[in-house]
Amino acid sequence: MRFTKRILFHLLLGILIVLLPLAGWSRDVDPFDTNRARLLGHMLQQQLSSKHYSQKPTDDALSHAAFELYLNQLDFQKRFLLQEDVEKLKTFRNDIDNAIRRGRLDLPITGREFLNQRIVQVQQIVDTALSEKIDPEIAESLETDPEKLDFVGSVEELRERWRKILKLQILNRYIGLREDEIGVDDQGQLLPVDAEQDAELFAQATEKVGKTNRNLFERMLEESVQDHYDRYLNAIARAFDPHTSYLPPTSKEDFDIQMSGSLEGIGATLREDDGFIKVVRVIPGSAASKQGQLDADDIILKVAEGAEEPVDITDTRIRDAVALIRGKKGTEVRLTVKKPDGRRLVIAIIRDVVEIEETFVKGTTIVDEKNGQTFGYIKIPSFYRDYSGKTDRNCTDDLRTELRQMREKNVSGLILDLRNNGGGSLADAVSVTGLFIETGPVVQIRSSAGNVRVMKDEDSSVEYSGPMIVLVNRFSASASEILAGALQDYGRALIVGDAHTHGKGTVQALLDLDRFVNLRGMDKYMPLGAVKVTIQKFYRISGESTQEKGVSPDVVLPSRLDGLESGEQYLDNALPWDRIASAQYKHWNNATEKLSELRRLSRERVEHDKAFQEIIAAADQAKKRREHSRQSLLLKDLLAERDQLREEGNSMSPHGAVTNNDDDEKPQELDEKIADDPYVEEGMTLLQDYINFSG
């Protein structure tokens, strides 16, 4: 402790005598306390280096990772900075570790100054470009994937990049206006326009694009030094792993948003990701869940209040995005999203409160028309537990009730659906597993010090002992992976679904930085905020981590996300998969004895199943769209793409997705939701195959 205090004393002494040039700061209306910033940086570095699971040293390798994250959040789309700006910023690349220890603030201040200078320059470029008429019949293209772009080398190249960006924006806006104001025929084709209408639509599109961009530039220029510094600290935190982050102090409401990301009104969890607002999870029972089109991994590009003009929220702070998305119950918000496959979609959501009943475990029975057998189906939306005492409901007790009803109905087998279940209560992941086994270990938890704790099921009662299928997908995460992994290791159930689950096998803790400041007189710099830091890692009872790889199903089925980068393994600086010693446990039975035959039969059915073939075609098309990211700027090509996407959407059923019709406000019953779900259908057939082999 004395050593820590001595470091803080010398750090603060340095704060008092070292002055940094503050050129360009005259724009700020809020004061930026450099003394507080230096103290904050030191406290963050101290807690991360001592508390993070990986025990990563704060060295040059960490500096490189932090710099890449910082540069991405500064200008990920490469629309502002020149290559010469980036080269100057790269001089700080190896020194972030030393800078934060010494209390130097050069990089975030310099980065902000460079960015603001270029924003002002781009404003002028955009104003000039919008005054010139675009030609929609000139054959040219624009690369839309930032990862395939380089920063431009000159102002002239920047001007050309923005000319094409604006042209694409205007053409897309023109098509939208033409659809809204002129209309479409019975087949969804745009109605023809005359020359006067055409010119008016282009004029409107140009005006709206100009307004949208001017608003964006104004918001970006309003970012304070403190905003930039907070993002710089967050880049350092995320260099440890993607679930570690710095949370700056804000109002209580904003602080809760940044910790949970839960949005009142639509019901989604969001995060800032390389200048974009990305959906992490759609909350069961929420307005977004009921609408059915918003999914995890979607990027929200624009937000509109009903029929009003949409606001571009790229390069926007999450709390500003939240302010636009929130609203009163019953009002409409329209989100322009980019899907993981590259498609863009406008999603209209009527804001509402979360329907609690929709978040609870629900079950039904399915009768196999071929042989008359009855199978049980149970959906677990999340591993919930009410710690407030208001309802005392929890996932385990609700599932126990459903399983007892299944026993009374004498079901021949059970489908347990964990698709899109992002996790929840660890205790319930363990106790739910216990409903299907006698006793034994369920999950191992390892600390950064190497200490391993085994969580066990101590209850010898078994609520359901029959054959089981567990459905998973890429959005099954955390507690879902613990349950699926345990049932797979015991040989208790067949895991069926996407090629892998999400792969989040870590535990985070929230540390209030104020608690770790022990010097007198430092309270004037509080609050310092908090750091969410990864402190533990989950391991299956077999010893394999659920981190990064997730759980690999016994039987893999086609997915719309096949070929796309979705899951923990694609996140920057994700902790690696590894393994520890296996726990002592007894197999339930040899459920995988006939696994190769079960897979063969499933493959044959998939090859002849229309729904699965549609899913495969959609995945292939999505992969092509992602790979061919160069966008034509010919109007006729954009119109053709619109028609193609519309036809694809009309020809494919949602396959298990839940969408309520505008004229039907009654929520779908569970039977209706799964009626045309090919995954449930295949799960039922796999159960029948398994029963036949076992019998």
N, C-alpha and C positions, 0 to 999 in steps of 0.2 A: 504494500500500500504506500509506504514511504517513497519507493521508487517511482510509482505512478504519480504521486503528488509532485515529486521533483520534476518529472517530465512536464506536467501541466504548468508548473511555476515558470520554467524556462520558456515554454511555449507562449504563455501569456506575456512574459517579459518581452519576448520577440514581437508580439502583437503590438505592444505599446511603442516600439521604436522603429519598426519596419513599415514604411508607407509605400503602397503600390500606386502607379499612375492610374488615374481614374478617367482617362480620356473617353468621351462619349457617354459618360454617366449622367450628363445634364438632362437626358431624356426622362429619367426616372422621377416619378412623383412619390415613390415610397423609399424611405431610407434603407440602405443596405449596410448592416453592421459588420464590418470586416473582422472585428474581434470575435463576435459571436460565430461567424462563419468558420474561422480558424479553429475555435474550440469545438464546434460541431464536427468538422472534418476529423479532428483527432479522436473524438469520442466514437465516431462511427468506425474508424479504422481499428480502434482498440477492441471494440465489441465484436466486430466481424472476425478478426484474426484469432480471438480467444474463444468465441462461442460457436463458430460455424463447424458443421459436421466434418467437412473435408480437411480442416486444419491447414488450409492453403496459406502459404506465406505471402505477405504483401510484398511482392517482388516485381521484376520486369515482366514476367509472363502474365501476371495479373494486370499489370499496367496496360499491356497490349490488348488484352480482352476488354478491359474497361474503356480503352480509347475507341475500339471498334463500336462498342455499344453507344458511347457518347456521340461519335460521329453519325451513327445511324439515327439517333433521336434528334440530332441537329438538322440533318437534311438528307433523310433516307431516300427520298425520291429524286435527289440530285437535280433539283429545280432552281437552286439559288447559288450555292457556292461554286467558285471556279476551282480548277485544279491547283492554281497557285495558292489559293486560300487553304486548301486541304494540305498542301505541302508544308505551309507555315504551321498549321496546327499539328502536323505530324512531329514537329520538333519536341512536342510535349509527350509523345507516345511512350517513351521509356522512363518517364520521370514522374508519372502519376503517383506511384508508391512513395517516392521521396517528397513530392510536393505536399501530399496530404499530411505526412508526418511533420513537415516543417511549417505547415499552415500557409502555403502559397496558393493563391487563387487565380493564377494566370490563365489557365486553360478555359474555364467557363466564361471568364470575362472577355478574353480574346475571341472566343468562339461566338459570343453574343454580338460583339462589335462587328465581326466579319459578316455574320448573318444579317444583321440589321442594315448594314451598308448595301448588301446585295438585294435585300427586299425592296429598299427604296429605289434601287436601280431597276429591278424587275417591274415595279409599279409603272415606271416611265415606259418601259418596253411594252407592257401590256396595253397601256393607254394608246400608244402609237399603233400597235398591231390591230387593235379593235377599231381604229378609225379607217383601216384599209379593208376593202371588201375581199372576202375569201372566195376561192374558186373551187366548188365542190366536185369539179370534173377533172381536176389535175391528179394524175396517178402518183401518189407519194404515200409514205407510211411513217409510223411512229412506234418505237419500241416502248411497250407499256410495263415491262418488268424491270424495276429499278436495279435488280441484281445483275442484269445483263448490260447495264449502262455504265459508262465512265463519267466522271465529272467533266464538264466542258472546259476547253482550254482557253477560251477567250470570250469577251462580251458579245462578239458577233455570233459565236456558236450558241451562247446563251439565248440570244435574240431569236435564232433559228429554232432552237428547241421549244421556246415558248410560243413561237408562231404556230408550230404544229400542235402543241398542247391545246392552244386556244381554238384551233380549227376543229380538232376532235370534239372539244367541249361544245362548240357551237353546232356542229352537225348532230351530235347526240341530243342537244336541247331542241334543235329544229324538229327532229323526228318525234320527240316527246310532245311538243306543241302541236304538231300536225295531227298526231293521234288524238290529243285531247280536244282540240278546237275544230278540226275538220271531221275527224271520226274514222271509223273502219267499217268494212262491209261484214256480211254474215260469216265470212271465212277468216275474219281478222286482218284482211289486207287493208292497207291505208287507202282512203279515198283519194282520187286525183285532185290536184289544185291547179288553178290558173296562174298566170304570171304575176298578177297583182297579189294574190294570196301568198304565193311563194315568196315574193319580196318582203311582204309584211311579216311572215313567219321568221325569215332570216333576220330581219331587223329586231324583232322581239327576242330571238335567241341570243343575238349579239349583246343586246342591252342586259339581259339577265345574266349572261356569263360575265360581263364586266362588273356587274354589281356583286356577284358571288365572289369574284377574285378580290375586289377592293375590300370587301368585308374580311376576307381571309387575311390579307396583308395587314389590315388595321389590328386584327386580333394578335397576329404574330408580333407586331411592333409594340404592343402593349405588354408583352412578356417582360417582367422585371428581372433585374440582376438576380434577385433571390430565387425566382422561378428557374432560371438557367442553372444556378448553383445547386438547387435541389435536384434537378435532373442529372446533373453531373455526379452528385453523391449517389443517386439511384443507379447510375451506370456502374459505379464502383461496386455497389452492393450486388448487382445482377451479374457481375463478373465472377462471383462465387458460385452462383447457380441461379436458374431462372425464377425460383420461388423465394429468393432472398431479395429484399427491397428496402429502400429508405422511405419512410412515411413522414413528410413534413407536418408540422403542427398547423392546423387550420381550425375552422369552427368545428364543433362536435359533429355536425351533420356531414361535413365534407370528410372529416377524419373517418367516420364510419363507412362512407362510400369507398374510400381508398382501401380500407381493410377488408370489407366484404364485397364491395362492388355491387351490392344489391340495389336495384333501381326501382323506386316506387313508381308504379304506373304500368310498366311493361313486364318487369320480372326477369332481369338478365344480369349476369355477372360480367363485368367488363374489365379490361386492362389496357394501358397504353403499351403499344408495341411498335417500335421503330417509326414513330410519327403517326401511327394509325390507332384507332379505337377498335379493339378486337373483342368479340364475344367469347367468354371463357365457358359459360354455362347458361342454359335456359332453365329457370326455376320451374319445377313441376307445379301445375295448377295456376300458373301466371297467365297474364294476357298474351304474352309472346308464345307460351306453350300451347295455349288454346288455338291461337291463330295458325300455328304449325309450320311457318316458313323460315323463321329465324333459328339458326343452329349454332352450336359451338364452332369456333374457327372462322365464322363470318366476320368480315371487316365492315364496319359502318362508315360509309363515306360522307353521307349527307343526312340531315335531319330537317323535316318540314312539319310545321304545325298545320295539320289538315291539308287544305288546298293552297296554303301559302307557299311562298318561294322557299325552296330548300336551302339550308345553310351548310356549306362545306366544312366538315370538322376534321379534315386531315391536319396534322401538325397542331392539334388542339389539346389542351390539358383535359384530363378525364373529368374534373369537376365542372368545367365549362360545357363539355359534351353532355354530362348528366343534367345540367340546368336546362338544356334544350330538349332533352328526351322526356323529362318529367312533365307531369301535368295532372289536371283533375280527372277523376274517374269519369268515364263516358266520353272523353274527348279523343280525337284521333291524332296519332303521330305517324308520319310516313318516313320510313328509313330506307335510304338507298344503300344497299349492301353489295359487297363483292364476295362471292362464294369462293371456297377453296379451289374450285375448278375454273375460276376466271369469269364465270357468268356474273352479270350485274342484274340486280332485281330490286324493285321498289316494293317494300313490304308495308302495308297499312295495318296498324295495330290500334285497337280501341283500348285506351288505358283502363285498367281495372285493378282491384285488389286481388291478391293471391287467394284462390279458392282452396282453403285448407284441406277439404275432403279429397281434392285431386292429388295432394302430396302424399296421401297415405297408401299403405299396401292395399291392393285390391285383387280379388280372384274371381275366376269363373270356371266353368267346365266346357269342354269341347267334345262333341261326339264324332267319332270317326265313321263317316257314312259307309266306308267299305266293309267294316267288320262289326260296327255297332259298339265298339269299346268307348268308354268315357275317359278322357284325360283331363287333368287339372292344369290350369294356367294361372300363375300369380305374378303380378307386376310389382316390383319394388322400386319406386321412383327415386328414393334416397334413403340413407340410414339415419332417420330422424329420431330425436329424443327431446321432449319438452322439459327443459331444466327449470322453467319458470314456475311450474306447478299449476298453470292455468288449465291444462287439459290432462297432464300426466300420461299422454300417449307416447308410445315409442314403437319403433319398427319391430322389435322382437315380439312384444305381446300381440301386436296386430297380425303378424305373420303366424304366430302360434294359433290364433283363432281361425285364420283361413285354412291352415293345415288340418285342424280338427274337423272342419267342415268338409274338406276333401276326403278325409278318412270315412266320414259318415256316408259320403256319396260313392265310396268304394272305387275311387279312380284307379285306372290301370297304370298310370304313370303321371309324372308332373313336369311341367315346363316352368322354370323360374326365370323371369325376364329381368336382366340387369342392364339392358341397353340404355344408354344415355344417363346412367346413374353415376353421378360424379363423386359419390362418397358420402361422408357425414360422420356419425358417431363411431369411433373405433370400438367402443364397448359393445355396440350393437352388431358390428361385423363379427365379433367373437361369439356373442350369444346367439346370433342367427345361425352361425355355423353349427353351434351346439344342438340346434333343433333337428339336425340331420345325422349326427354322430353320437356315440355314447359318451365318451370322455376323451380328452387328449389335447395336445397343443394345437393352436390355430395360427398364430403368427409370432415371429421373433422380431424384436426391436433392438437395434444396435445403436449405442451412443458413440460420439466422436472418440471417447476414450477406449472404445472396444468392448464395453460391457454389454452383454446380451441379456435381455429380459424376455422370457417366454410367456405369452398370454394364453391361458388354457380354458377349455370348457370343462367345468367341474361337475356339471349336471348330467347324470347318467341316463336320464329319460330321453327318448327319441320320439319326436312328434310325427315324423314321416320316414319310413324305412324303404319305400318302394323305389323303382327306377326313376332317374331324374335327368333332365336336360337343362343346362344353364345357358341362356342366350346372352352374348356380350357383343360389344362393338368398340370402336376406337374411342368412344366417349364414356366407356365404363372405366372408372378411375378410383384410386385410393382404396376406400373400404370395399368397393365392389371387387377390386382385384384381390384383396385379402380373402374374401369369401370364395370367389371363383378358384383362386390358387389352392386354398385349403381343400375344397371339395375335389379338386383334380388330384392333389397329392394323396388324399385318402382313397382315391378310386371310388369316390362316393357318387360322382355324377360325370356325365359327358359335357364338356364345355364346347359350345358351338357358336360360330359367328365370324367376325372380321379376323384378318390375319393376326392381329394383336390388339390388346386393350391399350389404354392410354399410356400407362407406364409411369404414373406418379407414385413413387414408393418412398416418399420422404415426409418428415414431420417438421412443422415450423412452430416457432415461439415468437411472441411479440414482446420486445424489450423496450421499455420506456427509458430513453437516454438520460432523462433528468435524474433518474435514480443512481446513476453512476458518476455524477459530479460531486466531489467531496470537498472542494476548496471553498473557503468563505468568499463571499462577494460575487460568486458566479451565478447566483439566482437571477441576476438582472438579465442574463442571456437566455433564460428559460421562457417558454418551453422550447426544447430542442427537437421534439418529435420522437419518433420511434423507429426501430429497425425490426423488420420481420426476417428472421434468420432460420435457416435449416439446421436442426440440431440432432435429428435421428433419422434412421433409415429402416424401412420395413424389409423383412426377409420371410419367405415362405418356410413352412416346416421342413421342406426338402433342403433348405439352405440357400435356394436361389432368391436373388432380390427381385422384387416387382418393379424396381426402378429401371427406367429407360426402355427395357424390352416389354414390360407388361406381362400379361398371361397369354401364351399361345394356345389357341383352342385345339381340342382333339379333332374336331371336324371344322374345316374352314369353308365358309360360304362366300359367294361374291358380294362385294360391297360397292356402293357408288363412290367411295373414297379410295378404292384400289388405285395405286399408282400415284396418289397425292401425298404430300408431306404433312401428315397429321399425327400428332402424338409427341410424347416427351422426347423421343430420340431425335426429333428435328428441332428442338429448342436450343438456342445458344447456351453453351456452358452447362448443359445438363450433367448431373452426376452420373457416372458410368454404372453399368450393370456389373455385379460381382456376386460372389457367394460366400457363405460361411458354413460351419458344420451343420449337419442335419439335426433336427430335434428327434427325440425318440417317439415314434408313433406306430400304430398298427393299422395296416390297410383294411378298409371295409370289405372289399372283395376285388376280384380281378376284373374291373369294369372294362379294361382296355384289351382284354384277351383277343377279342374279335374286332379290334379297332380298324385294322387294315381293310377288312371286309365291309365294315360300316362306312368307311370313307369311299370305297369303290361304289357301293350302292348309291351313296349320296351324290357322287360325281355324275353318275349315269342319269339320275333324276334331274339334276341341275342342267345338264346338257339338253334335256328335252322340255324344260319348264319355261314357258313363255315369260313369266315375270322375272325369273333370274336372268334370262337372256336379255331382257330389257335393261336390267341393272348392269350387266356386263357391257352392253353397248353404251350406256350412259357414262360408265367409268372410262371406257376407251375414248369417248368423245371429250370428256373432261380432261383427260391426260393430254390429248392433242391440243386442246385450247391452251392449256398451261404451257406446253412446249412451244407452241407457235404464238408467241406473245406480241409479235410485230403486227400492229393494227393498221389496216388500210385506211387512208383518208379520202377515199372515193365515196361519195354519197351512195351510189348504187350498191357498193359492197356492204356498207353499213345497213342499208335497207334489206339486203339479202340475208345478212346475219340475223337481223331482227326476225325475219320470217322463219329462218331455220330454227332459232331458239324457241319461237312460239310453237312451231310444229312439233319439236322434240317434247316440249312441255305438255302439249295436248295429247300426244301419243303415249305418254308414260303415266301409269298410275303411281300414287305416292308410296305404295308398298309399305304400309304400316304407319306412315306419317299421319298425324291427326290434324285435320283441318275442318273447321266448322263453316258451313255455308252461311253467306250473309243473311239469307232469309230463314235461317234455322238457329235460333238462339239457344236451343236446348243442347246441353253437352252430350256428346256421344257416350253411349253405354260401352262398357269394356268389350262386350261381345261384338259390337259394331266396329270398334277400333281394330280388332285383330282379325276380322272376318276375311279380309283380302291380304293378309300379311304372309308373304311367302316364307319368311323365316319361322313363323309359328307353325305353318303347315309342314315345313320340312322337319322342324323339331318334333312334331307329333309322329311323323313317319319314321324318324330315327329312333324314337322311343319304341315304336312297334317292332322295328328291326332288332333292337336290343333285347326286347322281351322275347322275341322268337329265338334268338341265339341262346339266351339264358335258359329258356324253357326246354 
